[in-house]
């Protein structure tokens, strides 16, 4: 028996992926670019065990056993990684025939699944990365990302830390559709993020279903694919390399807005944002427009869900947390845990008017009911997948069964 445990991070796109030109190979209609967030706050953990004694492949997700034969995307990842391992075994007869063994897979997220927090990206990235370590695959991270892409498109970006582009590629077989690192996490450590969990309920319209409706029915989508995204990709790469938050912030917010505009232009329309989401947008614009020096201090972005991710320089994060927690108060002890000791014991939501913002209108939005935002997660730009070596970290016991089930 051989067992490996790894974690993989969440990535949140600043140039959005939306739409496939090939639904089988998961080839996107446009390039995209994301920021990898710290696994200390958000991650998927996967343990995989391979043994010649196992009689079938088995899968447990968040404590529940799933029928692995019905998960076609996951099967793609198994097929591709096993094929690479088989080639290694054919070239070196001394290698253990791991490609022929059945596997037990156990995976958990430390955040809600399918609620717009990129759970499929981190989950499939963790699966592929753990398989690559289990099989000792000698492939580059970009090549590995092509396999992860076949499990979940955005998963390819979660195989790198820092700032990551998913190049859509041109080849019909998808051989050039892969992730590449634009800059490592050490390049811009001052950039941080606040995740506002507006809803942890499963989405009404899945990303897979929604994006194809958009491709088929939105007239705005062609403008986005052919003109808007190519220009923004180049501008965003430049902003990141120059650590230019002003450009980064404006492009991030504009692309989020346009992504949701094409969702509204889909027929029938797709609504991912709710009243709380839209109020956060208004609040961030009010915060930026009253900045003492006229500069942008924060940028919102929304994936296919109502949860806001607010990017900002580290120096602004304390007042952003106070601002959000005033207008969207929590109702549980887990609302904000202050992992980086930014609030340092102060009362959340008090002294919320940003200093120096003389023109800030306190009535720009109403104070929402407690729980409208269920959690605030303060996180940072950080690294790619990690291998965990402690037996305590394994999700499987010595018999290859989950330590925890529900």
N, C-alpha and C positions, 0 to 999 in steps of 0.2 A: 504493500500500500504506500502511495505517496500523496501527501496532503500539502496544499499551499493556501495561504490566506493573504488577501490584498485589499486595499481600499482604493477608491477612485473618487475624484472630486466632482462637484457640480460646476458647470460652466454656464454663464449667462451672456447671451449674445448682445453685442452693441450694433452689429449689422445683422439683421435677422435672416435666418434660413426659413423659407416658406415656399413650398412647391417642389415637386419632383418631375424630372424629365423622363425618368425610368423608375417605376414603382417597385419593380422586382429587385433591382440592384441598388435601390435608394440613391439615385443620382440627382442632385439638386438642380433647380433652374438657375440658381445664382450662387455666387460666392457668399461666405458669411464670416464673421469675425467675433470672437468672444473673449471674455476674461475668466480665468480659472479662479474659483474661490477656495478658501481654506478648508481642508478636510477636517480640521479641528472643530469646525462648526457644522458643516454639511458634507456628508459622504455616503457612499454605498460601500458596504463591506461584503466580500464574497470569499467563501472557503470552498475549494474543490478537492475532492479526494478521488484518486483513481486506483482501482484494485482489480486483479484478475478474479477475485471472489465475488464481485458484484455481478448480478444477473441482468440488470437493466440500468439505463441512465435514469437518475431521479433528480428532482428539483424541488427545493423549498424556498418560497419567497415570503419574507417577513413572517416566518413561522408556519406558513400553510403550504402543504404539498400541492404542486401544480402538475398537470399532465404535460410533460416535456415534449411529447410527440405533437402536440397541438400548437407549440410555439415555433412557428416557421423561422422567424428572425433569429431566435436563439440557436435553432438548428443550423442556420447558415454559419454562425460563428464556430460551432463544434466541427462542422464539416471542413471549413477552411483551415483551422488550426490542427486538426487531426491529419489532414492531408500533408501539411508541412512537416509534422512530426514523422509521418510514415516515410517521407523522402529521406529524412535524416537516418531512420532505422535501416532503410534499404542501402544507404551508403556506408553505414557502420554497423556491422552485425553484432557488435558487443553491446549496443544500446538496448535497454529494457524496452519491450514492445508496448509502450504506454498507449500508442495509438489504437491498439486493439482492446484495451481495457474499457469497461463501463465506468462512468463517473457519477459521483454524488455531488450535487451543487447546492449550497445553502447561501442565500443572499439576504441582507437586511439593509434598509435605509434608516438613517437617524432623523428622517423628516418625512412628511406625508407624501405618499406615492400618487402620481397622476393629478396633482393639484396645481400644476404650472410652476413647479420648482425643479424642472429638468431631471426628474427621477429616472427616466428611461436612459438618458445620456450617461449619468454616473453609473447606473446599474449595468448597462451593457459594456461600458468601458471597464468596469471592475471585472466582469466575466471574461472579456477577451484578454485583459492584462494578466489575470490569474491563470488562464489557460496557457498563455505564452510562457509563464514561469513554470507551470506544472510540466510542460513539454520541453522546457529548455530551448525555446525557439531562438535561433540566431537571425533575427530580422530587425530592421530599423523601426523606430516608433512610427514614422510616417507610413511604412508598409503595413504595420500592425493596425494603423488607423483605417486602412482600406477594408480590413475585416470588421472592425468595430462599426464602421459605417453601414455594413449590411445587416447589423443588428438594430441599430437606431442611428439615424443620420447624425445627430448632434453628438453622439457618443465618440465619434472620431476626434472631436475637439477636446474631450476630457482626458485624452491620453498624454497631453502636455500640460505643463504649468504655465503661468504667466498669460501672455496674449497670443491667441491662436487663430489662424485663418484656415477655413475649410475651402480649398480650391475645388470648384465644381468640376473642372476637367472638361475635356471635349470627346474623349474616346468612348465609343459605344459600350465597350466592355467594362468601363469604370476604372481602368488601370491607372488613370491620372487624377482621379477624384479622391483626394486625401487631405489630411491635416498637416499643417506646417506651423512651426512656432515663429511668430513675428518678433517677440522679445520675451526673455525669461522673466520670472517673477521678481528677480533681483533688480530689474531695470527701472521699475517705478514703484517702489515699496510704499510710497506715500498715498497711493490710490487705494481707497477702502470702499466698502459697500455696506449698505443697510438693507436687509431683506425685510419687507413688511408683509407678513403673511395675512392676507385679507381673507382668504378662505382655504381650508385644507380639505374641502370636499372634492370629489372626483369631478373633472370637467364634464360639462354637458356635451360638448363637441370635441372629440379627440383631435390632436394635432394631425394625425395621419388622415383622418376623414376630412377635416377642415381644409387642409392645404390643397387637396385635390379638387375640392369644390371651387376654391379660389382660382386655380389654374384654368378650370373649365369655363368659368362664368364671369370673372372680373376683367373689365376692359382696362382698369388701372394697372393690372398686374404686368402687362407687357411693357409699359413705361418703366415700371420698377426694375424688371429683369434687364431690359436693354440699355437703359440710360442711368437711372438713379443709383442702383447698387454699384455698378462699375466705378462711377465717379466717387461715391462715398467710400468704397474700399480703399482706394488710393489715398484719399484725404484722411481716413482714419488711421491707416498705417503710419502716415507722416506725423499725425498728432501723437500717436503712441511713442514713436521713436524720438520725437522732440519733447516728450512729456508735457505737451501743450493741452492743459485741461480745458481751456476755453473752446478750442476746436473739438476736442473729445466730447465735451458736454453737449454742445449744440448738435453735432452729428448724431450722438446717441439718442437724444430726445426726438429729433426730427425722424430718425429711422423707426423708432418705436411708434411714433404717431402715424407714419405712413404704412407700416405693417398693419396696424389696426384699421387704417382707412381701407386697405384692400380687403380686409376681412368684412368690413361693412359694405364694400362694393361687390362682394360675393352674393350670388342669388340662389336661394334666399340668404340674407345676411347672417354673419356669424358675430355674436356678441361675447367677447371675453372679459371686457371691463365692466365693473359695476359702479354704483354711486360712490363707494369708498375709493375705488381706483381713480375715478375722475376727480374727486376732491383732493387727492394727493397730488395729482398733476397741477391743479390750480394753486395749491399751497406752495409747491416747489417753484412755480413761475413767479408767485408773489415774493418769495424769499430771494430769488435771483434778481428780480427787477428793482428791488429796494436796496440792493447791495451798496455799501458806502462808496466803493470805487468803481461801480458799474460793471463789475466782472461777475461771471457765472460762478456760483459756489457749489452747485449740486446738479446732478442729471438723473432723471428717472428713466426707466425702461421697463417694459412689460412684455413677457413672452405670451404664449397662448393660454392665458389665465389672468385672474384679477390681481395677483400678487405684484407689488411694486418692488423693484430693486433700485436703490438710490446710490449712485456712485458719487464720491466726493473726496477731496483731499483730506488727509487725516486731521488737519487743523480745524476743519469745519464740522467734523462728525459729532462733537458733543452738542452743539446747538441744534443740529438737525435731529438728533435723537430727542432732545427736549421739545422741539417743535412738533414732531410727529406724535410723541406721547401725550402732549397737551390736547391736541385735536382728536386723537384716536386713543383714548385711555385703555389700559389693559384691565383685565378682570381676574387674572390668575398670577400665581407666584412665578410662573415660567414665562411671563410676558416679555421680560428683558432681564437677562442674567449678567450683563456687563462683563463679558469675558476679558476685555482689555482695560478694565477699571477706568473707563472714560468719565462716567458720571461720579464715581468716587464717593458714593454714599449720599449724594444729593437726592432730593425728592424729584421723581420723574414728573415732567410736565410743568414744574414750577420755573419761574424766571425764563419763560419760553420765548419772549420777544427777542429776536436776534439783536445783539449789541451793534449799535451804529446804524441800524436800519430805521432811520427816523420816519420814513414814509410807509412803514409796514402797517397794513390795515389788519387789526386783530379780528375783524369780522369777515375776513376774506372767505372763510368757510365756517360753518357751525361746528361746535364740538359734537362729535359723533358719539353714539351710545357705546358704553364700555364693551369691548370684545369685537367691535367692528374690524379692528386689526387684532388678531389673536396673539401674535408674537412678533417681536422685533429681534432680528438676528444680525448682530454686528460682525462683519467678517472682512477678510483682507485678500488681496491678490496673493496666490500661493502656488505650491508645487503640483506636479502630476501624481499619478498613482504611486502607492507605497506598498512594499512587501512587509508583512507583519510576521515576526519570527517566534513570538512567544506562544506557547501552547494555550495560554489563557485567551489569546485573541481568536483562536479557531472557533468557528460556529458549529463544527462537527465534533462528535466524541470519537473515542478510539474505535468504535464499531462503524463509523462513517454515517452516523445518524445525528440529526440536529440536537444540540444541547437544550434548545428552547423551542417549543411549539405552542400554537394557540388553537 
